[in-house]
Amino acid sequence: MPDVRLNRLQSQLICLLAYVVAAAVAFAVARLLDRGSLLWTAAAADLAATIVVFVFSLILDNSSVYDPYWSVAPVPILVSWLVATGGFSARQIIAIALVALWAVRLTMNWLRRWHGLADEDWRYADYRRLGAGYWPVSFLGFHLFPTIIVFLGCISLLPAFLSGSRQLGIFDLLGIVVTLGAIWIETIADRQLRSFIRTRTDPAQILSSGVWSLCRHPNYFGEVSFWWGLWLFGLAANPSWWWTIVGPVAVTGLFLGVSIPMMDRRLLARHPGYADVIATRSAFVPIPAPRGAERRAL
């Protein structure tokens, strides 16, 4: 990466510009396809926005410009569906409010961690060795693939906009409980992690208190649970759309199959004592382990 001599605020403003341009392009694409399918219009606009953000990543030579897209994209997608259907039912408003709460919290957490355009997520570093091949990998793997996963997650809520007249019921209540619980778990996990990193005296120390004593990745558990909560709203609106379960299943697969193994390998390389954590602490589901028992399951 080049020496980017910009402070954090300047970097954030440039990143904001990228997302403003992406939003404008997405809006133009959506207007152009206004008479088409609600689903495919949103998909085309989402793809266009992803391409714009990728172009900024390429110009700035930093794939982390895309990182907030995960939490930023769902809100305009859902708002566009709300406006297009004109329903404004209680279910739709509740779902969008919960997504907005989640989006603000997650985006703010990213802003706290990102130090600017000289800072790129560690997950991308190894792929820099590909040279000229890095940017095709970055587009397909670090930009387009997450966009697809997030869009599949958003589809879970589509029946809530297309079938908005169904009365609130038990699945809506479960959706509220699961999504709020997921946001709470993520918030607590991130807060405890920040406090631990700020106050630890030995870099080799491993966080083993609070929600982090229950599993190795409580923040990931919260994130995955959030998307399952959104699916419950869609199920409540129209049970025949049960197949939209593909959204939370895809998110779950991403975290279990990619994010957790990558993070565990990194922590093992940096903290030799992490092997004991793997042997005694659940990877994903926050369940206290019996004293002295080994636990390698989810």
N, C-alpha and C positions, 0 to 999 in steps of 0.2 A: 504494500500500500504506500502511496506517496505521503510525504510529510504535509499534512493538512493543518496549517496554522490558523485554526479557528477555535474560538472558545465555545463552551457548551451552548450558550444562548444563540450564538450565530449559527451553530450547527442545527439546533432545534428549529430555527426560523427557516433554514434551507429545507429541512425535512418537512416542515409545515407547508412550504411552497410546493413541494412535490405532491403532497396530498391534496392541496387545493386544485392544482392542475389536473390531477387524476380524477377528482370529483367532477370537475367541469367536463372532461372528456367523457366520463361515464354518463353524465346527464345528457350530453349531446347524443351519445349512442342510444340511450334509452328513449329519447324523443324521436329519433330516427326510426326506431322499431316499435313505436308506441302502440300500433294496432296489432302487434304480434302477441304471442303467448307471454303471460306474466312471468312464467318461469324462465323461458329462454331469453326474454328481454333483459331480465336481471342478470342472467348468466353472461350475456354478451357485454353488458355494462361493466360487470365485475372483471371480466377478462381484459377489457380495454383499460380499466384503472390499474390492473396489475402490470400491464405492459408499460404504462406511463411510469409507474414507480420503479420498474426494472430499468428503464432508460435512465432515470435519475441515479439509481444504484450504480449503473455502468459508468456514467459520466463522473460521478463522485468516487468511484472505485471503492464502494463500501456496500456490501449486501445487507448490512444492518439497517439501511434506510427502509427496507421492507418490513422489518421486525414488528412495528406497531400495526401493520395491516390486519393481523389476526384479530385484534380487538377493535379496530376502527371500522372495518368493512360491514359488519352485521347491522349496525344501526341504520345507515342509509338504505341498505337493502330492505329492511323491515318497514321503514318509514315509507319507502316507495310503494310497497305492497299495500300499506294502510291507505295511502292517498289514492292508489289505483282502484281499490275495491270500495272505498268510501264507507266502510262499515263502522269503524270507531266503536266496536263493542268493548265491554268490560274486559273480556279475555285478551283482546288485541292490545289494549292500553296497558294492562298488567304485564303482559309479556314484553312489550317494548320497554316499559319502565325498568323491568328486571335486567334486560339486555343492556340498557343504557347505564345502569348502576355497575354492572359487571365490566362494561367497556371503559368507563371512566377509571375505575379502580385499577384495571389491568394496564391501561395506557399510562397512568400516573406511575405505576410500579416500574414500567419500562423506562420512563423518563428519569426516574431516580437512579437507575442502573447505567444508562447510556451516557458516556462521557463526551460524546461528540463524534465528528467525522474521522477522528484518528482512532476511534474505538470500534472494532468489528467483533461480532460474536465469535467465541472460540470454536463453535461448531463448523465454521467455514474455513478455518485456518489450514487444515490438512489438504483441502481441495485446491488451495492456491498453488500447490506443486504441479497441478495440471497445466499451468501456463495459460496458453491461449484457449485451452479447453475448459478453463474455469468458468467462464461466463455462460456458455451453454448449460453447464451443470447448475450454475447458480439460478438461471431462469427456470429450468425444468424442476429442479429439486428444492430450491430455497424460496422461489417466488410462486410459480404456477401450482406446484403440488399442495402447499398449504392453502392457497386460494380455493382449490377444489375441495379440500377437506372442510374448510369453513363454510363454503357454499352448501355442501351436503348437509352440514349441521343446521344451517338456516332453513333448508327445505323442510326440516321437521316442523317448522312453524307455519308453513304455507297453508295447510288446511285451516288454521285458525283465522286466516284472512279470507279464504274462499268459502268457508262454512261458518261464518261469524255469528249466526243467529242461534246456535245451540246454547242452551242455558249452562251456566257454570255448574260444575259438579265435582265429584271426588277426585278425578284426575287433575282438575285445575288446582285443587287444594294441595294435592301431592306435588304438582309442578312448582307451586310457590314454595313449599317446604324444602324440596330438593334444591331448587336454584338458590334460594336464600342461604340454605345450609352450605352449599358449595361455595358461594361468595364469602361466607364467614370463614370457612376452613382456609381458603386461599389467602384471605386477609391476615388471619392469625399466623399462618405459616410464613408468609412473606415478612411480617413484622418481627416475628421471632428470629428469622434468619438474618435480617438486617441488624438487629440488636446483637446477635451472636458475633457476626463478622466485625462489628464496630468495637466490641468489648473484649474479644478473646485475646489472650496474651501469647498463645502459642499457635502459629499457623497450622500446625499438625492436628489441632483439636478438631473434633467432629461433633456437630450439634446432636445432642441426645436427650434433650428435654422438651417439655411442652408437647405439641402435636407431633414433633419430630421423633419422639420416643415411641410413637405408635406405628410408624412406617417410615421408610426411607424417603418417600416423595409425597408428602401430604398435599403439597401445592398442586402436583399433577392429579392426585385423586380429586381435589376440589374442582379442577378445570374440567376433567372428564365428567364428573357428576353434574356440572352445570348444563352440559349439552344434553344429558339424559333428562334433566328437568324440563328443558325446552320441548323435547319430544313429547312429554306428557301433556303439554298444552295442545299440541297438534292432535294427539290421540283423543283428547277430550272433545275437540271440535268436530272430528270426523274419524271414528274408529276404522273406517275402510281404508284410510291412509296409513295404516300400521306400517306399511313398507318403508315409510320415511325413517324407520329405525336405522336405515343405512347410514344416516348422518351420525348419530352418536356411536354407532359401531365403528365407523371410519375414524372418528376422533379417538376412540378407545384403542383401536389398532395402532394408530400413530404413536400414542404415548407408551403403550406396552411393548410395541415392536421396534420403535426407533428411539424415542426420547429417553426412556428409562435405561435401556442398555448403554446408550452413549454417555449418559451422566454417570452411571455406575463405573464404566471403564475409566472415565476421567478422574473420578474420585479415588479409584483404586491406584491409579498412577501417581496421584499427588499425595495420597494418605494411605500408607501401607496398613494402618489399623482399620481401614474401611472393610477389609475382608471379614473381620469379626462382626461388623454391622450387617453385612450381607447374610452372614450365617445365622444371625439371631433376630433380625428385624424384617418384617414384611416389606416387600418392595412397594406395594401400591395401596392395599386395603389397610386402613388404620385399625388394627386389632392388636391389643396388648398380647405379647407372647407369654406363655407360662414360664415361670422362673426356671432357668436352666435348660429350657427346651430350645432346640434349633428349629428355625423356621425359614423355609426357602420358597414358600408358595407366594401367590399374589398378596 
